[in-house]
């Protein structure tokens, strides 16, 4: 949550709302442009002065040359004014519900985007210097940071600076309240999930015992009911486990093993296990694993069940016809898994929320209504915790998707 | 006198060429910034029209002045 600087175009996060956007006061543009604009009159003034002093009569200068010189000068002035206006217009300040953003266009080729999250903001002060700033109601706004290592943010020429300060302080207050509320909610969710998981696991065991015939002979309808209840309870346990895992990652309490394992044997084992599921749906599941070193270090169980199984299972679920291809390759420093399908694909809008908590795609609601939306979020957390990367590519709806996982080698 | 006049004319044409090049290059760079970073498409369109119109008029005027200069010298 540090102050960040980069030079790319600025984009809001998926769940970020823009509160206020503004640029500097018009007086700043006038002040910066005035010397250049006045310089436009320099050549006519020089020629007029030369005429007045009688110098023009000494040297013959055709009127067309004077016109040409004046127009050339006007063009240079116009280009400079365009540049000044561009710098003014592209300089922006934005207040979102999460941070303060300053976009600074420096000259032609340098554009700096500075963001300061509210978590780092301590105070906002306003300074107005001189009679012009007071009369026209603009001044300098300084956002002071809480951490000594993070620089303060300061921008001059801000119109109605007091209003801006009030907006930042209001958002800051709401952000802090929200952060506390979120933390409490997270703790509550964790406690409830934990309790529910306990009850559901007991019910699951009892229902499994009935469905699997550990008790006396029972009517067919009761057996069928027990199996349905068991299936629903298993789904409930799975959902609660997803929520608990997600909560543990956010609280930083997820424990991961750190042991060497062979990614190739894990992937081959899983694809063998899921081959029947794919065949039942009329799909072909192809696996391709080259030669090489596929040894990694980490939590094999979590990677197997929450990442690799999840990706292959998703590919099967979201593909109505065609094939699912799993490819494993190894480079000098990493092992890469690719799961490609010919399924429903991912739209650019869904792509933005694909790996977020509860992020369900538009197509996924039709194809897989039972999706909790936690699977890919958890997969991303696990892969990232192993120092790896997970990402997806798709050309759009109906054009299939490819998911990649890259893990560092042992 | 004759060679001095043609030298002035040549210098004027070189200045004209240089200014055309500067205007076009700056226009491309500015337009790139407007299209990529400006949040309002209307502002981009207005800025581009104003830039092209004013530059066009001034360049046209300069070209006219150069033709007049040729006949004056």
Interface residues (C-beta under 8 A of the other chain):
Chain A: X9 X21 X62 X63 X64 X65 X67 X68 X71 X72 X74 X75 X76 X78 X79 X82 X83 X85 X86 X89 X90 X92 X103 X105 X108 X109 X111
Chain B: X8 X12 X15 X16 X19 X22 X23 X26 X29 X30 X33 X34 X36 X37 X38 X39 X43 X47 X51 X54 X55 X58 X59 X61 X62 X65 X66 X68 X69 X72 X73
